[in-house]
Amino acid sequence: MLAVIILFTAGFFVGLLAKRWLKSTKPIDRLVTIAIWLLLFILGVGVGGNKLVMGNLHTLGLWALIIAVGSIAGSIAVVALVERYIFKKGDE
């Protein structure tokens, strides 16, 4: 975990410096997009090659669906509460 924090912090400072030196951040944005696609591909290869995950995909998929639906429902509920009680429209 410490390695993740160190790498993130180092990347943060490199990004700050790059922002000062570069006129546009488009090259960095493009590199980030390529890195994300590459990481997703590698993750897919890792999951597809894992016999334990593939053998239990039906169970894992169900739990993933339950967690995703719960997260979405919770997010919608919190936004509704925030809009209703914090961002009152025209009630003042």
Helices and strands as residue ranges (DSSP letters): H 2-21, H 26-49, H 51-55, H 57-85
